[in-house]
Structures are given as structure tokens and as C-alpha cells.
Amino acid sequence: MAQIALTSSATLVSFKGGAKRGAKLSWDTPRLRASRIGTNLWLLNKSGGSGSKGYGLVGSDGIYRGNRGVVKVSDGQAAPLSDSYFWAAANNKANSEPSDQDPSTKMKGTSRFFTIGLVAAWYSSNIGVLLLNKYLLSNYGFKYPIFLTMCHMTACSLLSYVAIAWMKMVPMQTIRSRVQFFKIAALSLVFCVSVVFGNISLRFLPVSFNQAIGATTPFFTAVFAYIMTLKREAWLTYVTLIPVVTGVIIASGGEPSFHLFGFIICIAATAARALKSVLQGILLSSEGEKLNSMNLLLYMAPIAVVFLLPATLIMEENVVGITLALARDDHKIIWYLLFNSSLAYFVNLTNFLVTKHTSALTLQVLGNAKGAVAVVVSILIFRNPVSVTGMLGYSLTVMGVILYSEAKKRSK
């Protein structure tokens, strides 16, 4: 990395579990190394010295841009950071233009490929766990959706802890009160219902129809938001929900593999998913209680296991013995369950990373396309019959979801 010259327009700041603007610090102890990664944007790191202290620059606008977001730094106010390196924006320039060793161009290309890789991993894990769930519960004959969900939650508990506590992928957030714990437990219960019901529906419905019903989540979200928070959207936003519902009605009428019980359970799973989203916004709305999705999963998953364990023992009698007997006849079932459970965690991990590394608009487009890709892939793999009416209904639902998202964006 190349040395940079600090100008009077930037204020040198010392960080050690927090920073104050204008902190006094020797200019030659310690040494700062930096590389340009964009216009007035540098990656700064400490070189030499000891401890975990990092250093950064705050421009004349008083804004420090760290790896935890943008923080307005006022006189005497601490900027929450304890990492030894971070992103920083500074109103200063280097002594010379970036040299051949400057990695800015390479970093842009690498970042693009990294984002594409994340999206591919997100799609693969989402579609993979969906198709494997369908195969296990319907084609393979493993008819224990509650136990399967418990395996998912167990894997999410263990892998979340490894990712946060050991690998430090995100800072660990703590539960601050008993009230917050009970709020998370309530979310976990609703989350369990949505996942279990979704898995049950896969026993009776093809993936393509399952995804068509799942696309109506915005409709239920709008309904629950209105009932529970009295939050009203613009009238045009509600109009866009008409094709969302109409499309599912058309798709249901034209679905060759329609199953009434599976349809009702899938609707319930979709409604529970929407309810969990609205509840999360209500229960964890205060700044002190907000958790990022990775930390929320870290606490929700083990609570979900506690809910699911008695449920599977009561409702899926002797499931452990049956699974072990299956494993003696076909050891692949163990690998299916391990792989499927790991995929369930990577769905959450890749969703978090894609959200972090893309814009809201990109995420919206990718999310809408993901369901369509899952439908096409599932039809190619399982060869389930589809009708023109069913596909038209699903297309109408997806179009309604896109219009709904656009209307919400315009109303803000």
C-alpha cells in the first residue's frame, strides 16, 4: 500500500472502542498505510504499534464513513467502532496519482464478480433447499416436515454461532432484557409455523404452485400491517394487490395437481411469513432492540428448536427411530438431511450478504426473479404437469408483486 499525505482539511482520529472528533494524536506514531479505492475514498490500516487500535480520517464535513455505516460525528460524540481497519472517507489527496500498484480498478472488478457470486449462491441455496425439501417429503417418502424443520433450525443455531462468535462475520448483538427475549420468542414461534406449514404443503403441491401462492406474501403483509398498525398505503398500492390475488385464483383453477389441504396449508404458511415480518417491525422497532438478520437468526433458531422438539415427538411419533432405520437401509438419507440443513442456513447467510452488497432496487428485482427461476427449475426436474392457465395466473401474480413494489417505492 502507498503512503498518503494528510492535509489540514482532514482531522486525524484515534479509534479504540469509540472515537472523538479532533482527538490529539502524533502524526508519526503510529504509521498509517492507505490505498485509494475510489474518489476521496481510502482503505486505512494501522502499520506498527500494538493493540487493536485503528485509525481513520474525518473530513471537514464531519462525517465518518465506517464499515458499520455512515456516522455523523459531532464534537465530543463517540463513533462506535472497535475494528482495527475500516472504510473511511477523507477530504484529502495523495501526493501522486494512483500507481500501477493501486488496487482501485482491480477492486471494482473483484467486487463485481464477488456480488455476482453472492447472488448465484443465494439463488442456488434458496432453490436447492426448496427442491430438496420437495424431494425428501414427496418423492423420497420422508414424511416428517416438523422433524425436517427442526434439523434446519439446529443447523442454523450451530452455524450462526460459528459465523458470529468464531468467524466474526458480524458483531455479536446481545439480548438486553427479558422483554426483548419474549419478543424474539414470539417471532420464533410464528417463524416455526411458517416454515413447518411451508414444508407440509410441499408434500401435496408441486413447487411451481407452491411458489405461486408464496408470491402473495405482499398481500398478507399489507393486510396485517393495516390491522395491527393501522398503517394505510396509498390507494394505488392497494389496487396493485388485485392482480396478485387474481393471479393465484387463476393459477389454482388451472393447476393440474391442485390439492385443497395443501393449498390451505400453503396459504397459512404465506400468511405466517407475512405476520412474522409485520411483528418484527412492531416488536423490535426501538433502536436498542433492533437486531440484524444474522443475530436475529442466532437467537431465534435455538428457541425454534425448543418449540419444535416436543411437537415432533408428539405429532411424528418415533421419528428418530424411523430415521435411523431408514439410514440402515439407505445411508444417503443422513447426507440428505445434513446437506439440506446446511443449505437452510446458507439461505439466511447469503440473503444477508446479498442485502448488504446490493441496492434495494437490485434486491427487489432479484427477489422477484428468484421465484420464477425456482418454478422453471422445479418443472424441469420433477416434470410436474403445468397448464397454460396456471402459468398465466402465476405470471399475473408476479406482475402484480412488481407493480406493488413500485407503487410502495413511489409512495415513500
C-alpha positions as CSV (number, residue, x, y, z in Angstrom):
1,M,0.0,0.0,0.0
2,A,1.1,3.5,-0.7
3,Q,1.6,6.2,2.0
4,I,-0.7,9.2,1.7
5,A,-0.2,12.8,2.8
6,L,-2.7,14.2,5.3
7,T,-3.9,17.7,4.7
8,S,-5.3,20.3,7.1
9,S,-8.8,19.7,5.7
10,A,-9.0,16.3,7.4
11,T,-9.0,15.6,11.2
12,L,-7.0,12.7,12.4
13,V,-9.0,10.5,14.8
14,S,-8.0,7.6,17.1
15,F,-10.4,4.7,17.5
16,K,-10.4,2.3,20.3
17,G,-13.9,1.1,21.1
18,G,-15.1,4.5,20.0
19,A,-13.7,7.8,18.7
20,K,-14.0,11.5,19.3
21,R,-13.6,14.1,16.6
22,G,-10.5,16.2,16.9
23,A,-8.6,13.7,19.1
24,K,-5.0,14.6,19.6
25,L,-2.6,12.1,18.1
26,S,1.0,12.1,17.0
27,W,1.4,12.2,13.2
28,D,4.3,9.8,13.1
29,T,3.3,7.4,15.8
30,P,1.8,5.1,14.7
31,R,2.3,4.9,10.9
32,L,-0.8,4.9,8.6
33,R,-1.0,3.0,5.4
34,A,-3.7,3.5,2.9
35,S,-4.7,2.6,-0.6
36,R,-7.1,4.6,-2.8
37,I,-10.3,2.6,-3.6
38,G,-12.3,5.5,-5.1
39,T,-12.7,9.2,-5.3
40,N,-11.7,10.6,-1.8
41,L,-12.2,7.0,-0.5
42,W,-9.4,5.1,1.2
43,L,-8.9,1.9,2.9
44,L,-6.9,2.7,6.1
45,N,-5.0,0.4,8.3
46,K,-2.5,0.7,11.2
47,S,1.0,-0.3,10.4
48,G,3.2,-0.8,13.5
49,G,2.4,-0.3,17.2
50,S,0.5,-2.7,19.3
51,G,-3.0,-3.4,20.5
52,S,-6.3,-3.3,18.5
53,K,-6.4,0.4,17.9
54,G,-7.4,1.6,14.4
55,Y,-7.1,5.0,12.8
56,G,-9.2,6.9,10.4
57,L,-10.0,10.3,8.9
58,V,-13.0,12.5,9.3
59,G,-13.4,15.1,6.6
60,S,-14.3,18.7,7.1
61,D,-18.0,17.8,6.6
62,G,-17.7,16.0,10.0
63,I,-18.9,12.7,8.5
64,Y,-17.0,9.4,9.2
65,R,-17.9,6.6,6.9
66,G,-17.0,3.3,8.6
67,N,-17.6,-0.3,8.0
68,R,-20.8,-0.1,10.1
69,G,-22.3,2.6,8.0
70,V,-22.3,6.4,7.9
71,V,-22.0,8.1,11.3
72,K,-22.3,11.9,11.8
73,V,-19.5,12.7,14.3
74,S,-20.2,15.8,16.4
75,D,-17.8,17.4,18.9
76,G,-17.3,15.0,21.8
77,Q,-19.5,12.3,20.3
78,A,-18.2,8.8,20.1
79,A,-18.3,6.9,16.8
80,P,-18.9,3.2,17.6
81,L,-16.1,1.2,16.1
82,S,-13.5,-1.2,17.5
83,D,-12.2,-2.9,14.4
84,S,-8.5,-2.4,13.5
85,Y,-9.3,-1.4,9.9
86,F,-12.3,0.2,8.2
87,W,-13.5,2.2,5.3
88,A,-13.1,6.0,5.7
89,A,-13.9,9.0,3.5
90,A,-11.5,11.9,3.7
91,N,-11.2,15.3,2.1
92,N,-7.6,14.8,1.2
93,K,-5.5,13.7,-1.8
94,A,-2.4,11.6,-2.2
95,N,1.0,13.1,-3.2
96,S,0.6,11.4,-6.5
97,E,-2.0,9.7,-8.7
98,P,-2.6,6.0,-8.1
99,S,0.3,3.9,-9.3
100,D,0.2,0.6,-11.1
101,Q,0.1,-1.0,-7.7
102,D,-3.0,0.9,-6.7
103,P,-5.8,-1.7,-6.5
104,S,-8.8,0.5,-7.2
105,T,-9.5,-0.8,-10.7
106,K,-8.9,-4.4,-9.7
107,M,-11.1,-4.0,-6.6
108,K,-14.1,-2.8,-8.7
109,G,-13.8,-5.8,-10.9
110,T,-13.3,-8.1,-8.0
111,S,-16.3,-6.5,-6.2
112,R,-18.5,-7.1,-9.3
113,F,-17.5,-10.8,-9.5
114,F,-18.0,-11.1,-5.7
115,T,-21.5,-9.7,-5.9
116,I,-22.4,-12.0,-8.8
117,G,-21.0,-14.9,-6.9
118,L,-23.1,-14.0,-3.9
119,V,-26.3,-13.7,-6.0
120,A,-25.5,-17.1,-7.6
121,A,-25.0,-18.6,-4.1
122,W,-28.3,-17.0,-2.9
123,Y,-30.2,-18.4,-5.8
124,S,-28.6,-21.9,-5.5
125,S,-29.2,-22.2,-1.8
126,N,-32.8,-20.9,-2.0
127,I,-33.8,-23.1,-4.9
128,G,-31.7,-26.0,-3.6
129,V,-33.3,-26.2,-0.2
130,L,-36.7,-25.9,-1.8
131,L,-36.2,-28.7,-4.3
132,L,-34.5,-30.9,-1.7
133,N,-37.4,-30.4,0.7
134,K,-39.8,-31.4,-2.0
135,Y,-37.7,-34.5,-2.9
136,L,-37.5,-35.7,0.7
137,L,-41.1,-35.0,1.7
138,S,-42.8,-36.1,-1.5
139,N,-40.6,-38.2,-3.8
140,Y,-38.3,-39.9,-1.3
141,G,-41.1,-40.6,1.2
142,F,-39.6,-38.9,4.3
143,K,-42.9,-37.6,5.6
144,Y,-41.8,-35.7,8.7
145,P,-41.9,-32.0,8.0
146,I,-41.6,-30.9,11.6
147,F,-38.5,-33.1,12.2
148,L,-37.0,-31.7,9.0
149,T,-37.7,-28.2,10.1
150,M,-36.1,-29.0,13.5
151,C,-33.0,-30.2,11.7
152,H,-32.9,-26.9,9.8
153,M,-33.1,-24.9,13.0
154,T,-30.5,-27.0,14.7
155,A,-28.1,-26.3,11.8
156,C,-28.9,-22.6,11.9
157,S,-28.2,-22.5,15.6
158,L,-24.8,-24.1,15.3
159,L,-23.7,-22.4,12.1
160,S,-24.9,-19.0,13.2
161,Y,-22.8,-19.3,16.4
162,V,-19.7,-20.3,14.4
163,A,-20.2,-17.5,11.9
164,I,-20.7,-14.8,14.6
165,A,-18.8,-15.9,17.7
166,W,-15.8,-17.6,16.0
167,M,-15.5,-16.2,12.5
168,K,-16.7,-12.7,13.5
169,M,-18.6,-12.2,10.3
170,V,-20.8,-9.7,12.0
171,P,-20.5,-8.1,15.5
172,M,-22.5,-10.1,18.1
173,Q,-25.5,-8.3,19.5
174,T,-26.8,-9.2,22.9
175,I,-30.4,-9.5,24.2
176,R,-30.7,-6.6,26.6
177,S,-33.9,-7.5,28.6
178,R,-36.4,-10.3,29.4
179,V,-39.0,-8.4,27.4
180,Q,-36.8,-8.4,24.3
181,F,-36.3,-12.2,24.8
182,F,-40.0,-12.8,24.9
183,K,-40.5,-10.7,21.7
184,I,-37.9,-12.8,19.9
185,A,-39.6,-16.0,21.2
186,A,-42.9,-14.8,19.8
187,L,-41.2,-14.2,16.4
188,S,-39.6,-17.6,16.6
189,L,-43.0,-19.3,17.2
190,V,-44.6,-17.6,14.1
191,F,-41.4,-18.4,12.1
192,C,-41.8,-22.1,13.1
193,V,-45.4,-22.1,11.9
194,S,-44.5,-20.6,8.6
195,V,-41.6,-23.0,7.9
196,V,-43.4,-26.1,9.1
197,F,-46.6,-25.3,7.1
198,G,-44.5,-24.5,4.0
199,N,-42.8,-27.9,4.3
200,I,-46.1,-29.7,4.8
201,S,-47.5,-28.0,1.7
202,L,-44.6,-29.4,-0.4
203,R,-45.9,-32.9,0.3
204,F,-49.1,-32.2,-1.5
205,L,-48.3,-29.4,-4.0
206,P,-45.8,-29.1,-6.8
207,V,-43.0,-26.5,-6.2
208,S,-44.3,-24.3,-9.1
209,F,-47.8,-23.9,-7.5
210,N,-46.2,-23.5,-4.0
211,Q,-44.2,-20.6,-5.3
212,A,-47.2,-19.0,-7.0
213,I,-49.0,-19.0,-3.7
214,G,-45.9,-17.8,-1.8
215,A,-45.8,-14.8,-4.2
216,T,-48.9,-13.4,-2.5
217,T,-46.9,-12.5,0.6
218,P,-47.1,-8.7,-0.1
219,F,-51.0,-9.0,0.1
220,F,-50.9,-10.6,3.5
221,T,-48.2,-8.1,4.7
222,A,-50.4,-5.2,3.7
223,V,-53.5,-6.7,5.4
224,F,-51.6,-7.4,8.7
225,A,-49.9,-4.0,8.6
226,Y,-53.3,-2.3,8.3
227,I,-54.9,-4.4,11.0
228,M,-52.1,-4.3,13.6
229,T,-50.6,-0.9,13.0
230,L,-53.4,0.9,11.2
231,K,-50.8,1.8,8.6
232,R,-52.5,2.9,5.4
233,E,-50.9,2.8,2.0
234,A,-51.8,4.9,-1.0
235,W,-54.9,3.7,-2.8
236,L,-52.8,2.8,-5.9
237,T,-50.7,0.4,-3.7
238,Y,-53.8,-1.5,-2.8
239,V,-55.0,-1.5,-6.4
240,T,-51.8,-3.3,-7.4
241,L,-52.7,-6.2,-5.0
242,I,-55.7,-7.1,-7.1
243,P,-53.6,-8.9,-9.8
244,V,-51.6,-10.5,-7.0
245,V,-54.7,-12.3,-5.7
246,T,-56.4,-12.7,-9.1
247,G,-53.3,-14.4,-10.4
248,V,-53.4,-17.1,-7.7
249,I,-57.1,-17.7,-8.2
250,I,-56.5,-18.2,-11.9
251,A,-53.4,-20.4,-11.2
252,S,-55.5,-22.5,-8.7
253,G,-58.2,-23.1,-11.3
254,G,-55.7,-24.2,-13.9
255,E,-53.4,-26.3,-11.6
256,P,-53.5,-30.0,-12.7
257,S,-52.1,-31.1,-9.3
258,F,-54.3,-29.0,-7.1
259,H,-54.8,-30.3,-3.6
260,L,-57.2,-28.5,-1.3
261,F,-55.4,-29.3,2.0
262,G,-52.0,-28.5,0.6
263,F,-53.4,-25.2,-0.8
264,I,-54.9,-24.2,2.6
265,I,-51.6,-25.1,4.4
266,C,-49.6,-23.1,1.9
267,I,-51.8,-20.1,2.3
268,A,-51.4,-20.4,6.1
269,A,-47.6,-20.6,5.6
270,T,-47.6,-17.5,3.4
271,A,-49.8,-15.6,5.9
272,A,-47.5,-16.6,8.8
273,R,-44.4,-15.4,6.9
274,A,-46.1,-12.0,6.4
275,L,-47.2,-11.9,10.0
276,K,-43.6,-12.5,11.2
277,S,-42.4,-9.6,9.0
278,V,-45.0,-7.2,10.4
279,L,-44.5,-8.4,14.0
280,Q,-40.7,-8.0,13.7
281,G,-41.3,-4.3,12.7
282,I,-43.5,-3.8,15.7
283,L,-41.7,-5.7,18.4
284,L,-38.1,-4.8,17.5
285,S,-38.7,-1.2,16.4
286,S,-36.7,0.6,19.1
287,E,-33.1,1.3,18.3
288,G,-32.0,-0.6,21.4
289,E,-33.8,-3.8,20.4
290,K,-33.1,-3.9,16.7
291,L,-31.0,-6.9,15.6
292,N,-29.6,-7.6,12.2
293,S,-30.9,-10.7,10.4
294,M,-27.8,-12.8,11.3
295,N,-28.1,-12.0,15.1
296,L,-31.8,-12.5,15.0
297,L,-31.4,-15.9,13.5
298,L,-28.7,-16.7,16.1
299,Y,-31.4,-16.2,18.9
300,M,-34.5,-17.4,17.0
301,A,-33.1,-20.7,15.8
302,P,-32.4,-22.4,19.2
303,I,-35.8,-21.1,20.5
304,A,-37.4,-22.7,17.5
305,V,-35.7,-26.0,18.3
306,V,-37.3,-25.8,21.8
307,F,-40.7,-25.3,20.2
308,L,-40.2,-28.0,17.5
309,L,-38.8,-30.8,19.7
310,P,-41.9,-31.6,21.7
311,A,-44.0,-31.0,18.6
312,T,-42.1,-33.6,16.5
313,L,-42.1,-36.1,19.4
314,I,-45.8,-35.8,19.9
315,M,-47.0,-35.4,16.3
316,E,-44.4,-37.5,14.5
317,E,-44.1,-40.5,16.8
318,N,-40.9,-42.5,16.8
319,V,-39.4,-40.2,14.0
320,V,-35.9,-40.7,15.3
321,G,-36.2,-44.5,15.3
322,I,-37.7,-44.4,11.8
323,T,-34.9,-42.2,10.5
324,L,-32.2,-44.5,11.9
325,A,-34.0,-47.5,10.4
326,L,-34.0,-45.6,7.0
327,A,-30.3,-44.8,7.4
328,R,-29.5,-48.5,7.9
329,D,-31.2,-49.3,4.6
330,D,-30.1,-46.2,2.8
331,H,-27.3,-44.2,4.4
332,K,-27.8,-41.4,1.9
333,I,-30.8,-40.1,4.0
334,I,-28.3,-38.9,6.6
335,W,-26.3,-37.0,4.0
336,Y,-29.5,-35.6,2.5
337,L,-30.6,-34.3,5.9
338,L,-27.1,-32.8,6.7
339,F,-26.8,-31.1,3.3
340,N,-30.4,-29.9,3.4
341,S,-30.0,-28.5,6.9
342,S,-26.7,-26.7,6.0
343,L,-28.4,-25.2,2.9
344,A,-31.2,-23.9,5.1
345,Y,-28.6,-21.9,7.0
346,F,-26.8,-20.7,3.8
347,V,-30.2,-19.3,2.6
348,N,-30.1,-16.9,5.5
349,L,-26.4,-16.2,5.2
350,T,-26.5,-15.4,1.5
351,N,-29.7,-13.4,1.9
352,F,-27.9,-11.2,4.5
353,L,-24.8,-10.8,2.3
354,V,-26.7,-10.0,-0.9
355,T,-28.8,-7.4,1.1
356,K,-25.5,-5.9,2.3
357,H,-23.8,-5.8,-1.0
358,T,-26.6,-4.7,-3.4
359,S,-29.1,-1.8,-3.6
360,A,-32.7,-2.1,-2.5
361,L,-33.9,-2.0,-6.2
362,T,-31.5,-4.7,-7.2
363,L,-32.6,-6.9,-4.3
364,Q,-36.2,-6.3,-5.2
365,V,-35.6,-7.4,-8.9
366,L,-33.5,-10.4,-7.8
367,G,-36.2,-11.5,-5.3
368,N,-38.9,-11.3,-7.9
369,A,-36.8,-13.3,-10.4
370,K,-35.8,-15.9,-7.9
371,G,-39.3,-17.4,-7.6
372,A,-39.6,-17.6,-11.4
373,V,-36.3,-19.4,-11.7
374,A,-37.4,-21.8,-9.0
375,V,-40.6,-22.6,-10.9
376,V,-38.7,-23.3,-14.1
377,V,-36.1,-25.4,-12.5
378,S,-38.6,-27.4,-10.5
379,I,-40.7,-28.2,-13.6
380,L,-37.5,-29.4,-15.4
381,I,-36.5,-31.6,-12.5
382,F,-39.8,-33.0,-11.3
383,R,-41.6,-33.0,-14.6
384,N,-44.9,-32.0,-12.9
385,P,-47.7,-31.1,-15.3
386,V,-48.5,-27.5,-15.8
387,S,-51.2,-25.7,-17.8
388,V,-51.2,-22.5,-19.8
389,T,-53.9,-21.2,-17.4
390,G,-51.7,-21.9,-14.4
391,M,-48.7,-20.2,-15.9
392,L,-50.7,-17.2,-16.9
393,G,-52.1,-16.9,-13.4
394,Y,-48.6,-17.1,-11.9
395,S,-47.3,-14.5,-14.4
396,L,-50.1,-12.2,-13.4
397,T,-49.3,-12.6,-9.7
398,V,-45.6,-11.9,-10.3
399,M,-46.5,-8.8,-12.3
400,G,-48.8,-7.6,-9.5
401,V,-45.9,-8.1,-7.0
402,I,-43.6,-6.0,-9.2
403,L,-46.3,-3.2,-9.5
404,Y,-46.9,-3.4,-5.8
405,S,-43.2,-2.9,-5.0
406,E,-43.0,0.0,-7.5
407,A,-46.1,1.7,-6.0
408,K,-44.8,1.4,-2.5
409,K,-41.5,2.9,-3.6
410,R,-43.2,5.8,-5.2
411,S,-45.5,6.5,-2.2
412,K,-42.5,7.0,0.1
